[in-house]
């Protein structure tokens, strides 16, 4: 058995009952259930539709995301999340670069690295080098003035943790940022790179080893083994090429507002919904959400 979930941006509800019913009838699905009126609904299917991606593409033009996955084991025991452009709306290194006056150059490197066009470690090393001499105090300034949480993150963490799940934040960014985001959102642990500083200024170097794509896969392996759960019990979310390893290994790998080259390799693509989409695709109704 499979479950088809349709959802949209909660800030702009566009999901109509007629759309749900027409698709359910076309695919021979069982009765639909509204998880949040106008925002998310689901219905069971006996088999995966042959025209799944054609329908997905049509729905994208309507501002609607479609996810079809096996019904069994949808509710996960662990959340493994990327930070930049996933749990927060920015790329931390880009915001630091703006303060250093090299914003445009660093943003270009970041975009190419996240799209898989550049080696992650080399790209990170080059970008961090451009921050050399920046006062360490700028980190707190950027956190305070430039970093905003992705909508739905608090509900995602609170709801899954209330249901007994574990939450880990694993970033190719920096511990100075993951520590704060982890604390605010309620993650159980966080892993990231370290920005080195000396005499109150950034040295232009990151601590070694660099945490990249393989380190995120290792986090999935290590934490799930430590918790005594299967990798199939993990839902992972990210947007960049360095997230693909964990997204492909996890039981549910969610490409959230991801780069096209990344989304193309994932079965679960959320382009319109916010982070609460990760709850809806696990079958949580809005009235089950925690804050």
Phi and psi in degrees as a GROMACS rama.xvg file:
@    title "Ramachandran Plot"
@    xaxis  label "Phi"
@    yaxis  label "Psi"
@TYPE xy
-122.298  161.012  UNK-2
-124.696  128.139  UNK-3
-99.3101  126.226  UNK-4
-117.303  128.438  UNK-5
-113.79  135.444  UNK-6
-152.876  164.091  UNK-7
-142.58  -173.994  UNK-8
-69.5949  119.982  UNK-9
-58.7159  -24.4549  UNK-10
-76.0483  -16.6285  UNK-11
-138.76  74.6844  UNK-12
-62.0503  121.699  UNK-13
-129.45  3.2372  UNK-14
-78.2994  119.914  UNK-15
-104.499  141.497  UNK-16
-54.4822  -37.3333  UNK-17
-62.43  -36.6754  UNK-18
-66.2679  -45.5317  UNK-19
-60.0018  -47.1112  UNK-20
-67.0038  -39.3739  UNK-21
-65.9271  -39.4022  UNK-22
-71.6278  -40.4351  UNK-23
-60.5422  -44.18  UNK-24
-66.1177  -41.9106  UNK-25
-62.3382  -34.5695  UNK-26
-97.8697  0.268301  UNK-27
67.7387  34.4595  UNK-28
-80.1426  162.692  UNK-29
-81.6342  -174.999  UNK-30
-56.9324  136.631  UNK-31
-81.9247  149.522  UNK-32
-124.747  130.482  UNK-33
-84.2799  123.535  UNK-34
-88.0937  -29.4811  UNK-35
-159.61  118.309  UNK-36
-56.0239  126.498  UNK-37
80.2953  -8.18542  UNK-38
-118.969  -43.2579  UNK-39
-152.25  138.601  UNK-40
-148.162  158.92  UNK-41
-144.217  157.518  UNK-42
-151.732  148.579  UNK-43
-81.4682  149.84  UNK-44
-131.078  149.197  UNK-45
-83.3827  -24.3847  UNK-46
-150.011  162.163  UNK-47
-73.5872  124.267  UNK-48
-64.917  141.171  UNK-49
-66.1387  -31.5926  UNK-50
-98.8909  25.8082  UNK-51
-49.5578  -51.7223  UNK-52
-76.5088  -25.9987  UNK-53
-65.467  -44.2949  UNK-54
-66.0833  -41.6028  UNK-55
-55.4287  -45.8228  UNK-56
-63.2714  -42.5867  UNK-57
-62.5063  -41.2392  UNK-58
-68.3495  -31.8302  UNK-59
-57.6788  -38.6713  UNK-60
-67.6124  -14.7812  UNK-61
-99.9698  1.87822  UNK-62
80.0089  25.3074  UNK-63
-121.604  133.985  UNK-64
-95.544  144.28  UNK-65
-125.313  128.248  UNK-66
-128.715  128.069  UNK-67
-123.288  125.185  UNK-68
-147.041  161.82  UNK-69
-57.279  139.001  UNK-70
-69.9092  -36.1403  UNK-71
-68.4101  135.939  UNK-72
71.0288  24.6707  UNK-73
-67.6151  -36.7273  UNK-74
-78.9582  120.49  UNK-75
-95.9777  159.297  UNK-76
-100.589  -4.58239  UNK-77
-152.21  140.828  UNK-78
-109.92  125.71  UNK-79
-118.741  113.715  UNK-80
-124.676  140.466  UNK-81
-72.5533  162.853  UNK-82
-106.083  -61.1265  UNK-83
-65.6492  129.162  UNK-84
60.9084  17.8537  UNK-85
-129.709  -69.1137  UNK-86
-85.4304  -22.7761  UNK-87
-122.92  163.748  UNK-88
-90.3934  -0.0865147  UNK-89
-122.256  172.794  UNK-90
-105.323  114.134  UNK-91
-55.8575  -41.168  UNK-92
-66.565  -31.3274  UNK-93
-66.4756  -38.4869  UNK-94
-70.4733  -37.8348  UNK-95
-63.8157  -39.1412  UNK-96
-63.9384  -35.6303  UNK-97
-60.4961  -41.5572  UNK-98
-67.5319  -28.1579  UNK-99
-88.6082  -4.40826  UNK-100
81.1659  15.6528  UNK-101
-123.794  30.5765  UNK-102
-56.6225  -50.6183  UNK-103
-61.7793  -42.5451  UNK-104
-65.2462  -45.0509  UNK-105
-69.6779  -39.3785  UNK-106
-60.2531  -38.0474  UNK-107
-64.3168  -43.5422  UNK-108
-64.9355  -42.665  UNK-109
-59.601  -48.8577  UNK-110
-59.2967  -42.6945  UNK-111
-69.652  -36.2381  UNK-112
-68.1276  -42.8455  UNK-113
-69.5526  -22.3378  UNK-114
-88.553  -0.946171  UNK-115
84.5201  12.3514  UNK-116
-84.8466  -19.9235  UNK-117
-126.44  152.408  UNK-118
-63.4191  129.08  UNK-119
-62.1328  -47.7811  UNK-120
-63.0442  -43.6334  UNK-121
-62.985  -41.032  UNK-122
-66.7361  -38.82  UNK-123
-67.0289  -44.4965  UNK-124
-59.3808  -43.0121  UNK-125
-64.777  -43.663  UNK-126
-67.296  -42.8763  UNK-127
-63.3655  -35.5003  UNK-128
-60.2581  -31.673  UNK-129
-74.5701  -9.80617  UNK-130
-94.61  1.50048  UNK-131
-55.3423  130.996  UNK-132
91.9395  -8.03585  UNK-133
-69.6262  131.277  UNK-134
-58.1347  136.586  UNK-135
-60.2976  -26.3766  UNK-136
-65.7516  -17.6419  UNK-137
-64.0196  -27.8365  UNK-138
-58.8827  -47.6556  UNK-139
-64.3079  -36.7685  UNK-140
-63.6176  -45.2226  UNK-141
-64.0143  -43.619  UNK-142
-58.0251  -40.9123  UNK-143
-76.1049  -39.6712  UNK-144
-105.274  -22.1714  UNK-145
-118.335  -17.1944  UNK-146
-98.7369  126.849  UNK-147
-127.906  144.803  UNK-148
-74.086  147.488  UNK-149
-71.6471  134.025  UNK-150
-54.7518  139.217  UNK-151
92.0706  -9.17152  UNK-152
-62.9376  -44.5088  UNK-153
-63.7873  -41.1902  UNK-154
-65.5963  -39.5302  UNK-155
-59.2794  -52.323  UNK-156
-64.5279  -48.7501  UNK-157
-62.0834  -40.3655  UNK-158
-70.0318  -47.8189  UNK-159
-65.3894  -39.3157  UNK-160
-69.6139  -34.085  UNK-161
-65.2333  -23.546  UNK-162
-93.7245  9.31911  UNK-163
93.127  6.53665  UNK-164
-80.4611  158.394  UNK-165
-102.413  148.187  UNK-166
-131.167  125.948  UNK-167
-126.337  134.096  UNK-168
-103.735  117.811  UNK-169
-125.646  113.285  UNK-170
-127.523  147.359  UNK-171
-83.6661  2.54407  UNK-172
-84.6527  -137.853  UNK-173
-129.301  146.919  UNK-174
-59.2116  -31.4657  UNK-175
-60.3839  -27.9761  UNK-176
-95.0168  -42.2052  UNK-177
-64.405  -32.9353  UNK-178
-61.1943  -44.1106  UNK-179
-70.3344  -48.0026  UNK-180
-62.4528  -40.6668  UNK-181
-60.7336  -43.6502  UNK-182
-66.825  -44.4104  UNK-183
-65.393  -40.881  UNK-184
-89.7011  -18.6306  UNK-185
94.991  27.076  UNK-186
-68.0795  149.698  UNK-187
-80.1014  -27.8533  UNK-188
-157.19  161.593  UNK-189
-143.47  145.854  UNK-190
-132.484  137.832  UNK-191
-165.885  -179.448  UNK-192
-83.3941  163.192  UNK-193
-114.731  128.106  UNK-194
-83.897  122.844  UNK-195
-85.2945  140.573  UNK-196
-135.338  153.453  UNK-197
-147.525  131.194  UNK-198
54.0501  37.9707  UNK-199
79.1805  7.04387  UNK-200
-128.229  149.03  UNK-201
-68.2979  137.671  UNK-202
-83.4611  -11.9614  UNK-203
87.4812  13.6234  UNK-204
-131.831  154.299  UNK-205
-111.28  149.825  UNK-206
-62.0849  150.601  UNK-207
-105.591  151.89  UNK-208
-75.4322  156.099  UNK-209
-74.3636  130.602  UNK-210
-86.3673  113.291  UNK-211
-130.661  -144.027  UNK-212
-58.5239  -48.9378  UNK-213
-66.5878  -33.4741  UNK-214
-65.9292  -31.2378  UNK-215
-70.8438  -37.3108  UNK-216
-65.9483  -41.7309  UNK-217
-62.009  -38.092  UNK-218
-62.1917  -41.9272  UNK-219
-60.1073  -46.6051  UNK-220
-65.4301  -49.1448  UNK-221
-66.7015  -46.6472  UNK-222
-70.7435  -41.7564  UNK-223
-63.9217  -38.6453  UNK-224
-65.1503  -42.1763  UNK-225
-63.7489  -36.8073  UNK-226
-81.422  -12.5538  UNK-227
73.7816  31.8394  UNK-228
-118.342  161.618  UNK-229
-82.9672  157.001  UNK-230
-63.1832  -24.3172  UNK-231
-67.4456  -16.8344  UNK-232
-87.9736  6.43576  UNK-233
-107.978  137.167  UNK-234
-109.917  124.238  UNK-235
-114.046  147.629  UNK-236
-139.616  137.256  UNK-237
-168.768  179.656  UNK-238
-134.208  -10.871  UNK-239
-114.427  170.835  UNK-240
-60.3638  -32.8046  UNK-241
-73.6092  -4.81368  UNK-242
-93.9615  -13.5925  UNK-243
-59.4399  -36.5374  UNK-244
-58.162  -50.5555  UNK-245
-72.595  -31.8728  UNK-246
-65.8569  -35.1295  UNK-247
-79.3189  -26.9998  UNK-248
-84.7887  -32.8945  UNK-249
-67.4011  156.103  UNK-250
-57.5294  -37.4496  UNK-251
-134.183  115.201  UNK-252
-107.818  114.802  UNK-253
-105.053  118.178  UNK-254
-87.84  105.906  UNK-255
-100.35  114.521  UNK-256
45.6789  44.7544  UNK-257
-83.7822  163.371  UNK-258
-60.6462  141.781  UNK-259
-51.8393  -40.5987  UNK-260
-66.2753  -27.6483  UNK-261
-79.9508  -48.7117  UNK-262
-57.6306  -36.4903  UNK-263
-60.7846  -21.7787  UNK-264
-98.8763  4.54187  UNK-265
-119.152  142.63  UNK-266
-79.7715  -25.8571  UNK-267
-108.466  109.233  UNK-268
-122.852  117.984  UNK-269
-111.271  108.289  UNK-270
-108.416  -19.7586  UNK-271
-114.101  -38.839  UNK-272
-70.8416  167.472  UNK-273
-100.676  -160.872  UNK-274
-67.0575  -17.9875  UNK-275
-67.7181  -15.1513  UNK-276
-56.7062  -33.0337  UNK-277
-67.5296  -24.0405  UNK-278
-80.4637  -44.1498  UNK-279
-60.3659  -41.1945  UNK-280
-72.3272  -13.5196  UNK-281
-90.6239  -1.39674  UNK-282
92.8066  9.54314  UNK-283
-76.6586  133.572  UNK-284
-87.7142  157.611  UNK-285
-58.0445  -34.1942  UNK-286
-72.9132  -4.08235  UNK-287
-95.2838  -7.92276  UNK-288
-65.6709  144.216  UNK-289
-109.976  157.731  UNK-290
